[in-house]
Amino acid sequence: MLTINDVTVRLGGRTILDRASATIRPRSRVGLIGRNGAGKSTLMKAIIGQIEPDGGQIDMPRRTRLGYIAQEAPSGSASPFDTVLAADKERAALMEESETCTDMDRLGDVHDRLLAIDAYGAPARASRILLGLGFDEEMQARPLDSYSGGWKMRVALAALLFSEPDVLLLDEPSNHLDLEATLWLENFLKSYAGTLVVISHERDLLNNVVDTILHLERGKITLYAGGYDDFERQRAERAAQLAAAKASQDAQRARLQDYIARNSARASTAKQAQSRAKMLAKMQPIAAMAEDPSLSFAFPSPSELRPPLITLEMAAVGYAEATPVLRSLNLRIDPDDRVALLGRNGNGKTTLARLLAAQLAPMEGEMNASGKMKVGYFTQYQVEELHGDDTPLQHMSRAMEGATPGAVRAQLGRFGFSGDKAITAASKLSGGERARLALALITREAPHLLILDEPTNHLDVDAREALVQALNDYEGAVILISHDRHMVELTADRLVLVEQGAAVDYPGSIDDYIDLVLGRNQPSTPAGPKAKVDRKAAAKARDEVKALRKAAADAERESQRLAAECSALDAVMANPAKADPALATLPMSELSRRRAAAAAALAIAEARWLEASELIEHAA
């Protein structure tokens, strides 16, 4: 049992956790979620003892083994295989003792314990874990210092999984993984024997692995049973209940205030008014669930270009002369294409993306691109290279040199940077906000082609959903590299598999590819002409959904206008003296007629909104 009891943590004068409490049962699989900056990592560090709470306490049984990845990746001349084996400290100590021990009784105890912990099967288990995370046999034997930081973090994850702690704590474990390794990790965690607490924004992982959601918001934590979809449903129901309770309380508050204002001065009713004033003072306000108005993505629409945007004919690309990474590339990218690049890290997805972005030139063959085409290319390096002391406004003003201040602020506003956010130093922004700023910068010229290389690494679930909607509304072409299969499934209508030095159209769906990776079955293989029809159908479907979203938004605005009109007419009929002078002069019959017409129009607008919303949900 892991108990979080009234924990308060303050960092830099700001309260991150405010008397947060929760109880996690043994062997639970918990998804710790919340908006960027809500304090998820802070809570996890408090659990492992890296941060001392300012108040409250975290309790767990004695001798509980906690497992958490350190901030620094492993390094040195040891191989990934040896590093993972060494993570089981008891096994390593016993194996060393078994080679030097001369006490036969002690040696018998050592061998008994080695058998009990399956020490001799450990090498095979370590190899399987490394293989699942993308290390083939040759890679497992290379020194750690020959790997990049991302691959070293994979080794750290493998070592943690191999050590099998009682409570496994994972903070965004898929950030350094490709889709294939993410799928393996998901399957591994499904069968994990201990307690699991994972910070993740991967909707599919949260749906398929966890049985409890721990939601962190405004310093408080709330437990929800089930996966992420269950959480969203329960939270929507709770939001509706809160909204109804708040509306009822607001109406009661207004009645009390009106009574106090009308009766405080009268001697006969002063006591009643005073009693109601006390009631009003003691009334605890019900806060509606907070929505972040800055959470938005809106890519500017590009000018029209005739297809194709890019063609590759027997092209080869790479970094070292005469040793291309990819060969015999034959691809065509059209203005309405939504392409997801599949394949393990290291197979050349980023190399192909850089070729399409004209950052690499073909070594062989031909690459033809429209002369007027503009490309927006997003990578994690752009997020990391933002100047910490500069504000979003300064970044964008520098990038849009010569543009009017209004145009600069309009581009920032498309990505939620308005008001104080526009003049906040980049170092003070969350990881998700810096990613949004990078997206705003690369799309400032309304590109015809967006190339996004792992755009979701710093985005929470809500921000990812906003990005999915923005991509579906975007009128240009998209090349997507992502381990978030939810995003791939909702945005891509064409899959290109990059492996073994080639890049070819994959004939199945993302589900077929997942089955292939997991070895469940082989993907279906539709004929070539059908794939072309499917792409056109998918593009048509996006246009239809876009039209439905516009219809829903128009109906919602009309509903709000008509509701306000009904309220104004109700007010003038209830108290003409305090009403709008333009309406107060109208006879009661005319007011009643207008009220009835507005109510009828409101019912029609709400029905239109409901119908459009249901069609959007069905299409999704």
FITI-791091 format. One line per field, with one value per residue (C-alpha): residue in one letter; x, y, z; residue number from 1. Coordinates in Angstrom, 2 decimals. Each point is the difference from the previous one (the first is absolute). Last residue first. Layout:
resn A  ... $
c1 X  ... $
c2 Y  ... $
c3 Z  ... $
resi NUM  ... $
# end
This chain:
resn A  A  H  E  I  L  E  S  A  E  L  W  R  A  E  A  I  A  L  A  A  A  A  A  A  R  R  R  S  L  E  S  M  P  L  T  A  L  A  P  D  A  K  A  P  N  A  M  V  A  D  L  A  S  C  E  A  A  L  R  Q  S  E  R  E  A  D  A  A  A  K  R  L  A  K  V  E  D  R  A  K  A  A  A  K  R  D  V  K  A  K  P  G  A  P  T  S  P  Q  N  R  G  L  V  L  D  I  Y  D  D  I  S  G  P  Y  D  V  A  A  G  Q  E  V  L  V  L  R  D  A  T  L  E  V  M  H  R  D  H  S  I  L  I  V  A  G  E  Y  D  N  L  A  Q  V  L  A  E  R  A  D  V  D  L  H  N  T  P  E  D  L  I  L  L  H  P  A  E  R  T  I  L  A  L  A  L  R  A  R  E  G  G  S  L  K  S  A  A  T  I  A  K  D  G  S  F  G  F  R  G  L  Q  A  R  V  A  G  P  T  A  G  E  M  A  R  S  M  H  Q  L  P  T  D  D  G  H  L  E  E  V  Q  Y  Q  T  F  Y  G  V  K  M  K  G  S  A  N  M  E  G  E  M  P  A  L  Q  A  A  L  L  R  A  L  T  T  K  G  N  G  N  R  G  L  L  A  V  R  D  D  P  D  I  R  L  N  L  S  R  L  V  P  T  A  E  A  Y  G  V  A  A  M  E  L  T  I  L  P  P  R  L  E  S  P  S  P  F  A  F  S  L  S  P  D  E  A  M  A  A  I  P  Q  M  K  A  L  M  K  A  R  S  Q  A  Q  K  A  T  S  A  R  A  S  N  R  A  I  Y  D  Q  L  R  A  R  Q  A  D  Q  S  A  K  A  A  A  L  Q  A  A  R  E  A  R  Q  R  E  F  D  D  Y  G  G  A  Y  L  T  I  K  G  R  E  L  H  L  I  T  D  V  V  N  N  L  L  D  R  E  H  S  I  V  V  L  T  G  A  Y  S  K  L  F  N  E  L  W  L  T  A  E  L  D  L  H  N  S  P  E  D  L  L  L  V  D  P  E  S  F  L  L  A  A  L  A  V  R  M  K  W  G  G  S  Y  S  D  L  P  R  A  Q  M  E  E  D  F  G  L  G  L  L  I  R  S  A  R  A  P  A  G  Y  A  D  I  A  L  L  R  D  H  V  D  G  L  R  D  M  D  T  C  T  E  S  E  E  M  L  A  A  R  E  K  D  A  A  L  V  T  D  F  P  S  A  S  G  S  P  A  E  Q  A  I  Y  G  L  R  T  R  R  P  M  D  I  Q  G  G  D  P  E  I  Q  G  I  I  A  K  M  L  T  S  K  G  A  G  N  R  G  I  L  G  V  R  S  R  P  R  I  T  A  S  A  R  D  L  I  T  R  G  G  L  R  V  T  V  D  N  I  T  L  M $
c1 -13.83  -2.81  -2.55  1.18  -0.20  -3.51  -1.10  1.36  -1.75  -3.34  0.38  0.90  -2.94  -2.35  1.36  -0.60  -3.58  -0.80  1.48  -2.13  -3.11  1.08  0.77  -3.41  -1.79  1.89  -0.67  -3.74  -0.01  1.81  -2.46  -2.95  1.58  0.16  3.44  1.34  2.20  1.82  2.06  0.32  1.78  -1.54  0.07  -3.45  -1.50  0.53  -1.16  -0.87  3.23  2.08  -1.64  0.64  3.70  0.26  -1.62  2.42  2.97  -1.23  -0.40  3.58  1.40  -1.98  1.20  3.61  -0.53  -1.68  2.92  2.51  -1.91  -0.23  3.73  0.77  -2.24  1.79  3.37  -1.38  -1.09  3.34  1.80  -2.29  0.83  3.72  -0.63  -1.98  2.79  2.53  -2.27  -0.37  3.78  0.30  -2.65  2.14  2.95  -1.82  -0.80  2.40  -1.40  2.47  1.52  -0.97  0.84  3.74  0.06  1.54  -2.38  -3.05  1.08  0.39  -3.49  -1.38  1.79  -1.79  1.35  1.80  3.23  1.38  3.74  3.15  3.23  3.30  -1.19  -2.93  -2.19  -3.69  -2.22  -3.58  -2.74  -3.23  1.73  -1.74  -2.15  2.01  3.37  -1.14  -1.28  3.18  2.15  3.49  0.11  1.55  -2.53  0.20  -2.95  -1.36  -1.88  -3.56  0.30  -3.31  1.05  3.38  -1.66  -2.32  2.92  1.96  -2.90  -0.20  3.72  -0.40  -2.70  2.18  3.08  2.60  3.78  0.68  -2.92  1.78  2.08  1.36  -2.65  0.41  -2.65  -0.32  -1.66  1.46  -1.93  3.07  -0.18  -0.35  3.49  -0.22  -3.45  1.04  3.07  -2.24  -2.33  2.97  1.06  -3.51  0.08  3.36  -1.36  0.89  2.23  3.17  -1.85  -0.32  -3.62  -1.04  -2.44  -1.41  -0.95  -2.64  -0.08  1.96  -2.64  1.37  -2.05  0.64  3.72  -0.73  -2.39  2.58  2.55  -2.57  -1.09  3.58  0.45  2.40  3.49  1.79  -2.36  2.55  1.31  -3.51  -0.96  2.81  -0.49  -3.75  0.57  2.27  3.80  2.09  -0.20  1.05  -1.71  2.51  -1.66  -3.33  1.69  1.99  -3.24  -0.72  -2.60  0.39  -2.28  0.42  -0.88  -0.65  0.35  2.61  -1.96  2.33  1.91  2.38  2.05  2.29  3.15  1.52  -3.22  0.51  -0.64  -1.73  -2.46  -2.96  -0.75  3.62  -0.16  -3.14  1.69  2.95  -2.42  -1.68  3.34  0.03  1.61  -3.23  -2.30  -2.41  -3.07  -0.26  -3.51  -1.30  -2.95  -0.09  -2.27  2.71  1.53  3.20  1.41  2.52  2.52  3.09  2.53  2.36  -0.07  2.90  2.46  3.62  1.86  0.69  -1.02  -3.26  -2.77  -2.44  -0.83  -2.59  -1.46  -2.56  -1.26  -2.90  -1.03  -2.99  -1.89  -2.44  -1.00  0.53  -2.62  1.07  0.55  -2.54  1.44  0.26  -2.30  1.02  -1.63  0.37  0.04  -3.65  0.92  -3.21  -0.56  -2.73  -2.64  0.67  -2.82  0.06  -0.35  -3.07  0.84  -0.19  -3.31  -1.58  1.22  -1.53  -3.22  -0.25  0.66  -2.77  -2.40  0.99  -0.47  -3.47  -2.28  2.57  0.40  3.47  1.30  -3.04  0.63  3.78  -0.14  -2.73  1.95  3.17  -1.85  -1.64  3.33  1.70  -2.78  0.42  3.78  -0.47  -2.26  2.39  2.92  -1.84  -0.85  3.58  1.37  -2.28  0.98  3.69  -0.42  -1.58  2.80  2.56  -1.56  0.06  3.56  1.20  -1.61  1.75  3.28  -0.17  -2.12  -0.94  0.61  2.14  0.25  3.12  0.11  2.61  -2.07  -0.50  1.58  -2.04  0.88  -1.52  -0.48  0.05  3.02  1.34  -2.24  -1.78  2.99  2.28  -2.48  -0.36  3.74  0.40  1.86  1.11  0.06  -0.58  0.25  -0.36  1.67  -0.60  0.37  -2.14  -1.52  3.30  1.78  -2.73  0.18  3.80  -0.12  -2.45  2.20  3.04  -1.77  -1.32  3.43  1.30  1.72  -3.22  -1.62  0.90  -1.75  0.89  -0.06  -0.23  0.08  -0.99  1.18  3.08  0.60  3.74  -0.39  -2.54  2.41  2.96  -2.04  -1.07  3.61  1.00  -2.75  1.36  3.35  -1.76  -1.37  3.34  1.80  1.93  3.70  0.60  -2.08  2.52  -1.29  -1.15  -3.77  0.24  1.29  -2.79  -2.77  -0.93  -3.46  -1.80  -1.38  3.51  1.25  -2.77  0.63  3.76  -0.54  -2.35  2.52  2.76  -2.28  -0.77  2.96  -1.06  -3.48  -0.52  -0.44  2.85  2.41  -1.28  0.72  3.42  0.86  -1.25  2.19  3.00  -0.66  0.15  3.09  1.90  2.57  -1.91  1.81  -2.02  -3.36  0.57  0.17  -3.23  -1.65  0.92  -1.19  -3.23  -0.76  0.86  -2.39  0.99  3.33  -1.72  -1.30  3.41  1.63  -2.44  0.24  3.78  2.43  2.40  -1.59  -3.42  -3.38  -2.54  -0.26  -3.48  -0.29  -2.70  -2.20  -0.50  -1.14  0.66  -2.32  2.11  -2.53  -3.55  -0.98  -0.75  0.16  -0.32  -1.70  1.64  2.94  0.71  3.65  0.97  2.25  -1.82  -1.32  -3.62  0.94  1.75  -3.19  -2.07  2.40  -0.09  -3.79  -0.02  -2.61  2.68  -1.36  -3.62  -0.76  0.47  1.33  -1.10  -0.17  0.38  -0.91  2.00  -0.43  -2.68  0.75  -1.52  -0.35  0.48  1.22  0.18  1.02  2.62  1.84  -0.25  2.23  2.73  2.76  -1.31  -2.70  -1.12  -3.03  -0.95  -3.27  0.59  1.38  -0.30  1.70  -1.34 $
c2 10.33  0.08  -1.07  2.69  2.64  -1.21  0.16  3.53  1.13  -1.39  1.57  3.40  -0.11  -0.98  2.88  2.40  -1.26  0.31  3.50  1.02  -1.11  1.86  3.14  -0.11  -0.50  2.89  2.25  -0.72  0.53  3.34  1.04  -0.86  1.80  3.26  1.32  3.09  -2.04  -1.65  2.98  1.16  -3.27  -1.17  1.33  1.60  -2.79  -2.59  -3.55  0.61  1.92  -2.72  -2.85  1.85  0.40  -3.67  -1.12  2.19  -1.45  -3.51  1.03  1.24  -3.08  -2.32  1.88  -0.37  -3.73  -0.44  1.73  -2.17  -3.18  1.01  0.76  -3.37  -1.71  1.72  -1.16  -3.51  0.00  1.31  -2.69  -2.66  1.22  -0.35  -3.51  -0.93  1.28  -2.06  -3.05  0.30  -0.03  -3.05  -1.73  0.46  -1.76  -3.13  -0.56  -2.09  -1.00  0.11  -3.20  -1.34  0.30  0.46  3.11  2.08  -1.50  0.56  3.62  0.36  -1.38  2.43  2.86  -1.05  -2.17  0.63  1.57  2.35  -0.52  1.47  -1.99  -0.58  -3.04  1.89  3.06  -0.88  2.69  0.28  2.05  1.32  1.60  2.25  -2.10  -3.26  1.73  2.11  -3.03  -1.86  2.43  -1.20  2.82  0.96  1.97  1.44  2.36  1.72  3.30  1.01  -0.31  -0.87  -3.62  1.18  2.47  -2.70  -2.35  2.86  0.78  -3.69  0.02  3.09  -1.75  -3.09  1.92  1.21  -0.20  -3.02  0.71  1.44  -3.13  1.17  2.20  0.88  2.54  0.67  3.02  2.30  3.05  2.25  -0.03  -3.79  -0.80  2.66  -0.96  -3.65  1.00  2.07  -2.97  -2.17  2.66  -0.04  -3.79  0.10  2.58  3.67  1.84  -0.54  1.46  3.32  1.16  2.88  -1.87  -1.95  3.27  0.81  -2.41  -3.11  -2.66  -1.40  2.09  2.96  -0.12  0.39  2.89  1.64  0.11  1.23  2.78  1.05  0.47  -2.30  1.21  -2.81  -2.91  -2.28  2.80  1.15  -3.63  -0.65  3.40  -0.56  -3.53  1.52  -0.14  -1.02  -3.74  0.29  -2.91  -2.70  -2.86  0.43  0.25  -3.15  -1.93  0.31  1.90  0.73  2.54  -0.13  2.66  -1.03  2.65  -1.89  -3.23  -2.86  -2.51  -2.52  -2.09  -3.02  -0.26  1.78  1.92  3.30  0.30  2.89  0.16  -0.66  -3.21  -1.09  0.89  -2.12  -2.93  0.22  0.29  -3.26  -1.73  -3.41  1.30  0.15  -2.83  0.40  2.00  3.36  1.46  1.76  2.38  1.03  2.81  2.06  -3.12  -1.83  -2.54  -2.65  -2.21  -0.43  -2.46  0.31  1.07  0.38  0.74  -1.11  1.40  3.32  0.08  1.68  -1.80  0.21  -2.01  0.89  -2.41  2.69  2.20  2.35  3.00  2.41  -1.91  1.53  3.58  2.51  1.92  2.58  -1.29  0.23  1.05  -2.81  0.42  -1.61  0.77  -0.36  3.65  -0.15  -2.54  -1.38  0.00  -2.15  2.30  1.15  -0.33  2.98  -0.73  1.80  1.33  3.65  -0.55  -1.64  2.89  2.46  -2.03  0.43  3.74  0.27  -1.83  2.32  3.10  -1.04  2.17  2.77  0.39  0.99  -3.55  -1.11  0.64  -0.48  -3.03  -1.63  0.60  -1.40  -3.09  -0.58  0.44  -2.46  -2.55  0.37  -0.33  -3.10  -1.65  0.83  -1.32  -3.26  -0.49  0.73  -2.31  -2.83  0.53  0.07  -3.22  -1.74  1.26  -1.22  -3.45  -0.26  1.32  -2.35  -3.02  0.94  0.29  -3.40  -1.30  1.33  3.68  1.32  3.74  1.99  3.63  2.68  1.78  -3.24  -3.43  -2.93  -3.49  -2.39  -3.63  -3.29  0.83  -1.89  0.19  3.33  1.86  -1.44  0.98  3.57  0.55  3.05  -2.00  0.14  -3.62  -1.50  -3.79  -2.36  -3.38  -3.00  1.74  -1.83  3.03  1.85  -2.31  0.34  3.80  -0.10  -2.08  2.44  2.95  -1.77  -0.28  3.56  1.50  0.59  2.91  1.66  -3.39  -0.15  3.30  -0.25  -3.64  -1.14  -3.76  -0.96  -3.44  0.34  -2.41  0.66  -0.85  2.80  2.53  -1.27  0.17  3.57  1.05  -1.69  1.91  3.18  -0.84  -0.22  3.53  1.38  -1.29  -3.26  -0.87  0.89  -3.00  -2.46  -2.44  -3.50  0.61  1.72  -3.19  -2.12  2.43  2.91  1.43  0.14  -3.52  -1.26  1.57  -1.68  -3.36  0.24  0.71  -2.99  -2.30  1.22  -0.43  -3.70  -0.96  2.36  -1.51  1.77  -3.30  -1.66  2.74  -0.28  -3.72  0.62  2.54  -2.26  -2.85  2.36  1.01  -3.65  -0.59  2.96  0.76  2.83  1.68  -0.91  -0.31  3.40  1.73  -1.70  0.90  3.68  0.24  -1.82  2.30  3.10  -0.81  3.06  -1.68  -2.15  3.15  1.63  -3.20  -0.21  3.73  -0.40  1.48  2.65  2.92  1.63  -0.34  2.78  2.71  0.85  -3.31  -2.46  -1.10  -3.36  -0.18  -3.10  -0.16  -1.02  1.49  0.38  3.36  3.47  3.46  2.92  3.31  3.42  1.71  -3.27  -1.08  -0.45  -2.80  -2.40  -2.49  1.11  3.70  -0.39  -1.50  2.90  2.52  -1.87  0.37  3.63  1.73  1.46  -1.68  -0.98  -3.06  -3.76  -2.74  -3.34  -2.63  -3.75  -1.43  -2.94  1.23  2.69  3.67  2.36  3.69  3.40  3.42  2.70  2.56  -1.27  2.54  3.04  2.72  1.79  -1.58  -3.49  -0.80  -3.56  -0.96  -3.61  -0.61  -3.78  -1.90  -3.69  -2.81  -3.42 $
c3 -35.60  -2.58  2.62  2.42  -2.73  -0.96  3.64  0.33  -3.20  1.22  3.45  -1.47  -2.40  2.86  2.09  -2.87  -0.48  3.72  0.06  -3.00  1.88  3.13  -2.01  -1.69  3.35  1.61  -3.00  0.23  3.76  -0.38  -2.69  2.24  2.95  -1.93  -0.98  1.78  2.36  -2.89  -1.17  3.61  0.92  3.24  3.53  -0.04  -2.09  2.79  -0.79  -3.67  -0.55  1.66  -1.90  -3.27  0.89  0.98  -3.25  -2.00  1.90  -0.80  -3.63  -0.23  1.76  -2.27  -3.09  1.17  0.58  -3.40  -1.73  1.89  -0.87  -3.67  -0.07  1.59  -2.54  -2.89  1.37  0.40  -3.63  -1.20  2.00  -1.50  -3.52  0.76  1.33  -3.10  -2.23  1.91  -0.09  -3.80  -0.37  2.25  -2.15  -3.11  1.69  1.07  3.65  2.05  3.39  2.82  1.43  3.38  3.71  -0.31  2.18  -2.79  -2.59  2.18  0.50  -3.77  -0.63  2.59  -1.78  -3.18  -2.81  -3.31  1.30  -2.63  -0.42  1.51  -0.42  1.81  1.93  1.50  -0.54  -0.28  -1.53  1.25  -1.67  1.57  2.96  2.54  2.35  -0.07  0.19  2.97  1.91  -1.05  1.99  -1.02  -2.53  -3.33  -2.05  -3.53  -0.52  -3.12  0.12  0.93  3.78  1.69  0.61  1.25  2.37  1.35  0.68  1.62  2.35  0.93  0.73  2.18  2.02  0.47  1.12  -2.49  0.49  -2.21  -2.35  -3.07  -0.68  -3.39  -1.65  -3.68  -1.06  -3.74  -1.64  2.64  1.32  0.51  3.83  0.07  1.36  2.73  1.27  0.21  2.04  2.29  0.44  0.97  2.51  1.46  0.33  1.80  2.42  -0.41  2.49  -2.06  -3.01  1.83  0.32  -2.28  -2.25  2.94  1.73  -2.61  -2.92  -0.84  -0.70  -3.25  -2.45  2.30  -0.75  -3.72  0.71  2.28  -2.82  -2.52  2.35  0.69  -3.78  -1.83  -0.93  1.83  0.56  1.72  2.23  0.90  0.66  2.48  1.68  0.40  1.29  2.65  -0.02  3.04  -0.73  -3.64  -1.78  -0.99  1.93  -1.76  -3.39  0.76  0.54  -3.71  -2.06  -3.74  -1.68  -3.77  -2.57  -3.62  -2.69  -2.01  0.14  0.80  -2.13  1.53  -2.38  0.14  2.09  2.96  0.63  1.84  3.73  1.76  -2.92  2.35  -1.93  0.51  3.70  0.38  -1.74  2.40  2.93  -1.02  -0.74  1.71  3.19  1.94  -1.04  -2.89  -1.00  -1.78  0.17  -3.13  -0.27  -3.67  -1.24  -1.77  -1.63  0.99  -2.47  0.93  -1.76  2.18  -1.42  2.96  3.65  2.46  -2.78  0.32  -3.05  1.77  3.63  1.02  -1.84  -2.89  -3.10  -2.64  -2.55  -0.88  2.83  -0.67  2.07  0.06  -2.69  -0.47  -0.77  2.77  1.96  2.59  3.52  2.84  3.36  2.58  2.97  3.27  3.32  3.73  1.07  1.10  2.70  1.44  3.75  1.41  1.50  3.53  2.50  2.35  3.72  1.37  3.47  -1.03  -1.83  3.04  2.17  -2.47  0.04  3.76  -0.33  -2.60  2.30  2.84  -2.18  -1.16  2.15  0.43  -3.75  -1.20  -0.42  -2.00  -3.69  -0.10  2.31  -2.11  -3.23  1.50  1.24  -3.39  -1.82  2.36  -0.60  -3.78  0.32  2.18  -2.56  -2.83  2.07  0.76  -3.67  -1.07  2.68  -1.12  -3.64  0.94  1.99  -2.99  -2.24  2.55  0.09  -3.81  -0.28  2.74  -1.67  -3.26  1.92  1.67  2.87  3.45  0.72  2.86  0.67  0.82  1.14  -0.74  -2.63  -1.94  0.33  -1.30  1.25  -2.54  0.99  -1.93  -2.15  -3.03  -3.07  0.47  1.43  -2.68  -2.71  1.30  0.17  2.26  2.61  3.61  1.14  3.45  -0.03  2.96  -0.47  -2.29  -3.38  -2.58  -1.70  0.43  -2.44  -2.63  0.18  -0.15  -3.21  -1.62  1.01  -1.47  -3.39  0.10  0.66  3.51  1.71  1.23  0.67  3.71  0.87  3.70  1.14  3.63  0.64  3.55  1.14  -2.23  -2.91  -0.61  -3.69  -0.56  1.52  -2.02  -3.22  0.80  0.59  -3.26  -1.79  1.59  -1.61  -3.37  0.40  1.16  -3.07  0.03  -0.40  3.66  1.05  -1.43  -2.67  1.01  0.04  -3.40  -1.65  1.46  -1.01  2.24  -0.78  3.34  -0.44  -0.68  3.20  1.99  -1.67  0.65  3.68  0.27  -1.72  2.33  3.06  -0.50  2.16  2.79  0.24  3.36  1.88  -1.90  1.02  3.57  0.11  -1.55  2.70  2.79  -1.30  -0.12  3.59  1.08  -2.17  1.41  -2.72  -1.74  -2.90  -3.11  1.77  1.62  -3.38  -1.14  3.32  -0.29  -3.63  0.83  2.94  -2.04  -2.84  -2.06  -0.84  -2.63  -1.74  -0.09  -1.27  -2.93  -0.77  -0.24  2.50  -1.33  1.77  0.18  1.72  -0.61  2.65  1.34  1.85  -1.03  2.91  1.74  3.63  2.09  3.01  3.00  2.42  -1.26  -1.54  1.35  -1.57  2.40  0.64  -0.23  -1.62  -1.82  -0.32  -3.64  -1.26  2.32  -2.58  0.52  0.11  -3.35  -1.44  1.34  -1.53  -3.31  -0.10  1.15  -2.18  -2.28  -3.12  0.65  2.05  0.01  2.27  -1.49  2.73  -0.40  3.39  1.35  3.61  0.44  -0.54  2.58  -0.77  1.63  -1.11  2.65  -2.66  -2.42  -2.17  2.29  -1.43  1.98  -2.06  0.67  2.53  0.73  2.10  0.65  1.85  0.14  -3.00  0.89  -1.93  1.02 $
resi 620  619  618  617  616  615  614  613  612  611  610  609  608  607  606  605  604  603  602  601  600  599  598  597  596  595  594  593  592  591  590  589  588  587  586  585  584  583  582  581  580  579  578  577  576  575  574  573  572  571  570  569  568  567  566  565  564  563  562  561  560  559  558  557  556  555  554  553  552  551  550  549  548  547  546  545  544  543  542  541  540  539  538  537  536  535  534  533  532  531  530  529  528  527  526  525  524  523  522  521  520  519  518  517  516  515  514  513  512  511  510  509  508  507  506  505  504  503  502  501  500  499  498  497  496  495  494  493  492  491  490  489  488  487  486  485  484  483  482  481  480  479  478  477  476  475  474  473  472  471  470  469  468  467  466  465  464  463  462  461  460  459  458  457  456  455  454  453  452  451  450  449  448  447  446  445  444  443  442  441  440  439  438  437  436  435  434  433  432  431  430  429  428  427  426  425  424  423  422  421  420  419  418  417  416  415  414  413  412  411  410  409  408  407  406  405  404  403  402  401  400  399  398  397  396  395  394  393  392  391  390  389  388  387  386  385  384  383  382  381  380  379  378  377  376  375  374  373  372  371  370  369  368  367  366  365  364  363  362  361  360  359  358  357  356  355  354  353  352  351  350  349  348  347  346  345  344  343  342  341  340  339  338  337  336  335  334  333  332  331  330  329  328  327  326  325  324  323  322  321  320  319  318  317  316  315  314  313  312  311  310  309  308  307  306  305  304  303  302  301  300  299  298  297  296  295  294  293  292  291  290  289  288  287  286  285  284  283  282  281  280  279  278  277  276  275  274  273  272  271  270  269  268  267  266  265  264  263  262  261  260  259  258  257  256  255  254  253  252  251  250  249  248  247  246  245  244  243  242  241  240  239  238  237  236  235  234  233  232  231  230  229  228  227  226  225  224  223  222  221  220  219  218  217  216  215  214  213  212  211  210  209  208  207  206  205  204  203  202  201  200  199  198  197  196  195  194  193  192  191  190  189  188  187  186  185  184  183  182  181  180  179  178  177  176  175  174  173  172  171  170  169  168  167  166  165  164  163  162  161  160  159  158  157  156  155  154  153  152  151  150  149  148  147  146  145  144  143  142  141  140  139  138  137  136  135  134  133  132  131  130  129  128  127  126  125  124  123  122  121  120  119  118  117  116  115  114  113  112  111  110  109  108  107  106  105  104  103  102  101  100  99  98  97  96  95  94  93  92  91  90  89  88  87  86  85  84  83  82  81  80  79  78  77  76  75  74  73  72  71  70  69  68  67  66  65  64  63  62  61  60  59  58  57  56  55  54  53  52  51  50  49  48  47  46  45  44  43  42  41  40  39  38  37  36  35  34  33  32  31  30  29  28  27  26  25  24  23  22  21  20  19  18  17  16  15  14  13  12  11  10  9  8  7  6  5  4  3  2  1 $
# end
